[in-house]
Structures are given as structure tokens and as C-alpha cells.
Amino acid sequence: MKVKDLLENYQGDNYIEIYDCFSWDTKRFNNKAIAIKNFGYFPVSSWTVLTTQNKLKITIKSQM
């Protein structure tokens, strides 16, 4: 599944955090359209909804 596929159906009000496990870089988005624009075609390694921190955490791997 790609980031775009996950976020297009996402209806939550949490902010979105995308973590790249290759570069150890984390990006935070308040708008899912911007997250899709920047990371939409990267495959999702894992995703978690952290309700105590009010965020959706998506892990990707930008390089193979």
C-alpha cells in the first residue's frame, strides 16, 4: 500500500507524522493533501494511530 492509498481514506482529525526509516527523517503535516503531494507514492512499511499523542504515524523506507 502506498501513502496516498492510506491517506485518501483517512478521516481522522489527528496530525500526520511520516517517518523515513532509511534517512531517519520525520516530517509532520496538519493537512493530508500536502502529505499526499510530498510522499504519496512511497510504500507504507507500517502505520499506527497514537491517540494519546493525537497523531497518525506512518513509516516509509525511501531507499531499498
Residue, then its C-alpha position, 0 to 999 in steps of 0.5 A: m500500500k502506498v501513502k496516498d492509498l492510506l491517506e485518501n481514506y483517512q478521516g481522522d482529525n489527528y496530525i500526520e507524522i511520516y517517518d523515513c526509516f532509511s534517512w531517519d527523517t520525520k516530517r509532520f503535516n496538519n493537512k493530508a493533501i500536502a502529505i499526499k503531494n510530498f510522499g504519496y507514492f512511497p510504500v507504507s512499511s507500517w502505520t499506527v494511530l497514537t491517540t494519546q499523542n493525537k497523531l497518525k504515524i506512518t513509516i516509509k523506507s525511501q531507499m531499498 
